[in-house]
Amino acid sequence: MTGIVIVAHTPVASAMLGFAEHAFGVLPERVRAVDIPPYEDTKVSFDRLLKAAYGVNRGNGVLILTDVMGATPANVASKLEALGPLSGLNTPVVVLAGLNLPMLMRCINHREENLEELAEKALAGGQHGILRLGTKVAEQ
């Protein structure tokens, strides 16, 4: 089973994990949230992310979901992915930015997939979960 870490600006990560717990009725196994507060030293943020990744790692890979490309949570996640074996995880890491609830639900439901397949399903779930409701606004 692939481990999942949600890393996002405070309180987005823990709110997303709270939603998952509400939707599934239990806290999903091997899913962790890391909230990054404003002005936290990036070394501290990285260390907390690494600890969470260790906590979900069982050797099948770690998928990291982050909120905004280019922001601190995504940057520390990208650093972890770039370190590869030097991180000490001894498992592949994939980082996806643009987290939304349909993406998270897809990840949790398909954690038995290998890491690459799970990443593809997560991306599709996130994209297909964005829908327009209602009718088109008439031009005036």
C-alpha positions as CSV (number, residue, x, y, z in Angstrom):
1,M,0.0,0.0,0.0
2,T,1.3,3.4,-1.0
3,G,1.7,6.0,1.8
4,I,0.1,9.4,1.4
5,V,1.2,12.7,3.0
6,I,-0.8,15.9,2.6
7,V,1.5,18.9,3.0
8,A,-0.2,22.3,2.7
9,H,-0.6,25.7,4.2
10,T,-2.1,25.7,7.7
11,P,-4.9,24.5,8.2
12,V,-5.5,23.0,4.7
13,A,-3.6,19.7,5.2
14,S,-5.3,18.8,8.5
15,A,-8.7,19.9,7.2
16,M,-8.3,17.6,4.2
17,L,-7.4,14.7,6.4
18,G,-10.3,15.6,8.7
19,F,-12.6,15.5,5.6
20,A,-11.2,12.0,4.7
21,E,-11.9,10.8,8.2
22,H,-15.4,12.1,8.1
23,A,-16.1,10.6,4.6
24,F,-14.7,7.2,5.5
25,G,-15.8,7.1,9.1
26,V,-12.2,6.4,10.3
27,L,-8.9,8.0,9.9
28,P,-7.4,6.4,6.7
29,E,-4.4,4.1,7.4
30,R,-1.0,5.4,6.4
31,V,-2.2,8.9,5.5
32,R,-0.7,11.9,7.3
33,A,-1.1,15.7,7.2
34,V,1.6,18.3,7.6
35,D,0.4,21.9,8.0
36,I,3.0,24.5,7.2
37,P,2.4,27.7,9.2
38,P,3.5,31.1,7.9
39,Y,7.1,32.1,8.6
40,E,8.2,28.6,9.6
41,D,11.8,27.9,8.8
42,T,11.9,25.6,5.7
43,K,14.4,23.3,7.4
44,V,11.8,22.7,10.2
45,S,9.1,22.2,7.6
46,F,11.2,19.7,5.6
47,D,12.0,17.8,8.8
48,R,8.4,17.5,9.7
49,L,7.5,16.3,6.2
50,L,10.3,13.8,6.3
51,K,9.0,12.4,9.6
52,A,5.5,12.1,8.2
53,A,6.9,10.3,5.1
54,Y,8.7,7.9,7.3
55,G,5.5,7.3,9.2
56,V,3.6,6.2,6.1
57,N,6.4,4.4,4.3
58,R,6.2,0.6,4.0
59,G,8.5,0.4,0.9
60,N,5.8,0.8,-1.7
61,G,6.4,4.5,-2.3
62,V,5.1,7.7,-0.9
63,L,2.7,10.1,-2.7
64,I,2.8,13.6,-1.5
65,L,-0.1,15.9,-2.2
66,T,0.4,19.6,-1.9
67,D,-1.7,22.6,-2.4
68,V,0.0,25.3,-4.5
69,M,2.9,24.9,-6.9
70,G,5.8,27.1,-6.0
71,A,4.8,27.7,-2.4
72,T,6.7,26.5,0.6
73,P,4.8,23.2,1.1
74,A,5.4,22.3,-2.6
75,N,9.0,23.4,-2.4
76,V,9.8,21.2,0.7
77,A,8.0,18.3,-0.9
78,S,9.9,18.7,-4.2
79,K,13.2,18.8,-2.2
80,L,12.2,15.4,-0.6
81,E,11.5,14.0,-4.0
82,A,14.7,15.3,-5.5
83,L,16.8,13.8,-2.7
84,G,15.7,10.3,-3.7
85,P,17.7,7.7,-1.8
86,L,19.6,10.4,0.1
87,S,16.5,11.2,2.1
88,G,16.9,7.8,3.8
89,L,13.3,6.7,2.9
90,N,14.6,4.0,0.4
91,T,11.4,4.3,-1.5
92,P,10.2,6.4,-4.5
93,V,8.5,9.7,-3.8
94,V,6.0,11.4,-6.2
95,V,4.7,15.0,-5.5
96,L,1.5,16.3,-7.0
97,A,0.4,19.9,-6.6
98,G,-3.1,21.3,-6.9
99,L,-4.7,19.2,-4.2
100,N,-8.5,19.0,-4.1
101,L,-10.9,16.7,-2.3
102,P,-11.7,14.5,-5.3
103,M,-8.0,13.9,-5.8
104,L,-7.6,12.9,-2.1
105,M,-10.6,10.6,-2.3
106,R,-9.2,8.9,-5.4
107,C,-5.9,8.4,-3.7
108,I,-7.3,6.9,-0.6
109,N,-9.6,4.6,-2.6
110,H,-6.8,3.3,-4.8
111,R,-3.8,3.0,-2.4
112,E,-3.3,-0.6,-3.5
113,E,-2.1,0.6,-6.9
114,N,1.6,1.0,-7.5
115,L,2.9,4.5,-7.0
116,E,2.9,5.6,-10.7
117,E,-0.7,4.2,-11.2
118,L,-1.9,5.9,-8.1
119,A,-0.4,9.3,-9.2
120,E,-2.2,9.0,-12.5
121,K,-5.5,8.2,-10.8
122,A,-5.0,11.1,-8.4
123,L,-4.4,13.5,-11.3
124,A,-7.4,12.2,-13.2
125,G,-9.6,12.4,-10.0
126,G,-8.5,15.9,-9.4
127,Q,-9.2,17.1,-12.9
128,H,-12.5,15.2,-13.3
129,G,-13.7,16.4,-9.9
130,I,-13.8,20.0,-11.1
131,L,-17.3,20.6,-12.6
132,R,-19.5,23.5,-13.4
133,L,-22.9,23.2,-11.8
134,G,-25.9,25.0,-13.2
135,T,-26.5,26.6,-16.5
136,K,-24.4,29.1,-18.5
137,V,-24.9,32.7,-17.7
138,A,-26.6,34.6,-20.6
139,E,-24.7,37.5,-22.1
140,Q,-26.2,40.9,-21.6
